[in-house]
Amino acid sequence: PRAHENIRKVQNIIGYLHATPPEDYIDIKYEDFCKDPEGYVKQIYDHLGIDGFEEAKPYFDAYLESQKNYQKNKFELTPELRDKINAKLGFYFAHYGYEMQK
């Protein structure tokens, strides 16, 4: 099934990151990015040595303005689904320092 394939892909990506020099990638948690998207985009540019942030900034600002009323989805998980997610994605939670829900 597709879900198993995607889990394997994420496992491969995390394995690749462990073998990649830190200066060659940047790893940002979603909730951190949401708190300061412009700051993190700047950090991405700086970390990876990409020029042109100031020229691109108006486009980022316009996009962020267009998304200002966005509401994140909320999900209620059944205990069975929560346990299945914890079992399948425990490696992901550990990598990013998330606590598995109980």
Rosetta blueprint (number, residue, H / E / L):
1 P L
2 R H
3 A H
4 H H
5 E H
6 N H
7 I H
8 R H
9 K H
10 V H
11 Q H
12 N H
13 I H
14 I H
15 G H
16 Y H
17 L H
18 H H
19 A H
20 T L
21 P L
22 P H
23 E H
24 D H
25 Y L
26 I L
27 D L
28 I L
29 K L
30 Y H
31 E H
32 D H
33 F H
34 C H
35 K H
36 D L
37 P H
38 E H
39 G H
40 Y H
41 V H
42 K H
43 Q H
44 I H
45 Y H
46 D H
47 H H
48 L H
49 G L
50 I L
51 D L
52 G L
53 F H
54 E H
55 E H
56 A H
57 K H
58 P H
59 Y H
60 F H
61 D H
62 A H
63 Y H
64 L H
65 E H
66 S H
67 Q L
68 K L
69 N L
70 Y L
71 Q L
72 K L
73 N L
74 K L
75 F L
76 E L
77 L L
78 T L
79 P H
80 E H
81 L H
82 R H
83 D H
84 K H
85 I H
86 N H
87 A H
88 K H
89 L H
90 G H
91 F H
92 Y H
93 F H
94 A H
95 H H
96 Y H
97 G L
98 Y L
99 E L
100 M L
101 Q L
102 K L
